[in-house]
Amino acid sequence: MPETDVSGALGTPAPTDAGAFQRRADAYQALLDRLRSRAEAVAQGGGPKRIEREHRRGKLTARERIAALLDDPEAFHELGRFA
């Protein structure tokens, strides 16, 4: 990781090449990967079988209904995905 300019900041920058820093960075990255994986699973809305069932009934999933209402899907940010 490149060091950032911390001019005006208190103290000195952490040595990013230290073993302890790398272990913490790796552990943090693993947590982020796990979070993203879970978020993708939640976004499936019950999985493919549930989505298929809704479509057989002539219905859209909640996320499909929301997507149909949006003018710009890129501007939409879901809150409480894990609620």
Backbone torsions as a table, in degrees:
resi	resn	phi	psi	omega
1	MET	NA	136.5	178.8
2	PRO	-74.4	146.7	177.0
3	GLU	-77.3	145.1	179.6
4	THR	-101.2	156.1	178.4
5	ASP	-76.5	121.3	-179.1
6	VAL	-114.8	31.4	-179.3
7	SER	-58.4	131.1	-178.6
8	GLY	90.4	-10.0	179.3
9	ALA	-84.8	156.8	177.7
10	LEU	-77.4	146.1	175.8
11	GLY	76.0	-162.4	180.0
12	THR	-122.0	156.4	179.8
13	PRO	-66.8	149.1	177.9
14	ALA	-69.3	142.0	178.1
15	PRO	-74.0	107.1	-175.6
16	THR	-74.0	-8.7	178.9
17	ASP	-94.8	0.7	179.1
18	ALA	-71.6	145.5	-178.7
19	GLY	-59.9	-41.6	-179.4
20	ALA	-63.6	-40.3	178.5
21	PHE	-62.5	-45.3	-178.8
22	GLN	-63.3	-40.0	178.7
23	ARG	-64.0	-43.1	178.2
24	ARG	-66.0	-40.6	179.0
25	ALA	-63.3	-41.0	178.6
26	ASP	-65.8	-41.8	179.1
27	ALA	-64.5	-41.0	178.8
28	TYR	-64.6	-41.6	179.0
29	GLN	-63.4	-39.2	177.8
30	ALA	-62.7	-40.4	176.8
31	LEU	-63.5	-42.2	178.6
32	LEU	-63.7	-41.1	178.1
33	ASP	-62.1	-41.2	178.9
34	ARG	-65.0	-42.0	178.3
35	LEU	-62.1	-46.0	179.4
36	ARG	-62.5	-40.0	179.1
37	SER	-63.0	-44.3	178.8
38	ARG	-66.3	-38.5	179.2
39	ALA	-63.6	-39.1	177.6
40	GLU	-65.7	-39.8	179.0
41	ALA	-64.6	-41.3	179.1
42	VAL	-65.7	-37.3	-178.9
43	ALA	-64.9	-19.9	177.9
44	GLN	-69.2	-17.6	174.3
45	GLY	64.5	44.8	178.7
46	GLY	103.5	-5.4	176.6
47	GLY	93.1	173.3	-175.5
48	PRO	-60.8	-36.6	-179.8
49	LYS	-64.3	-41.0	-179.9
50	ARG	-67.0	-42.1	179.2
51	ILE	-63.4	-43.9	178.2
52	GLU	-59.3	-42.6	179.8
53	ARG	-61.4	-44.2	178.5
54	GLU	-62.6	-41.6	-179.1
55	HIS	-67.3	-38.4	176.6
56	ARG	-61.7	-32.3	179.3
57	ARG	-82.4	1.3	179.4
58	GLY	78.8	21.8	-178.1
59	LYS	-115.6	159.7	172.4
60	LEU	-101.3	155.0	174.0
61	THR	-73.3	165.4	179.8
62	ALA	-57.7	-44.4	-179.7
63	ARG	-66.3	-34.2	176.5
64	GLU	-67.1	-39.4	178.2
65	ARG	-64.9	-43.1	178.7
66	ILE	-63.1	-44.5	-179.9
67	ALA	-59.9	-35.8	179.5
68	ALA	-68.4	-26.0	-179.0
69	LEU	-84.7	-19.1	-172.7
70	LEU	-81.3	137.5	172.2
71	ASP	-77.4	-40.5	-178.9
72	ASP	-130.4	96.0	-178.8
73	PRO	-58.6	-26.9	179.8
74	GLU	-68.4	-23.0	-178.4
75	ALA	-86.0	-6.6	-177.7
76	PHE	-87.4	131.6	176.9
77	HIS	-128.0	114.9	-178.6
78	GLU	-75.3	131.1	176.6
79	LEU	-105.2	144.3	175.7
80	GLY	70.9	35.9	-178.0
81	ARG	-56.9	-31.4	-176.8
82	PHE	-95.7	3.1	-178.4
83	ALA	-72.8	NA	NA
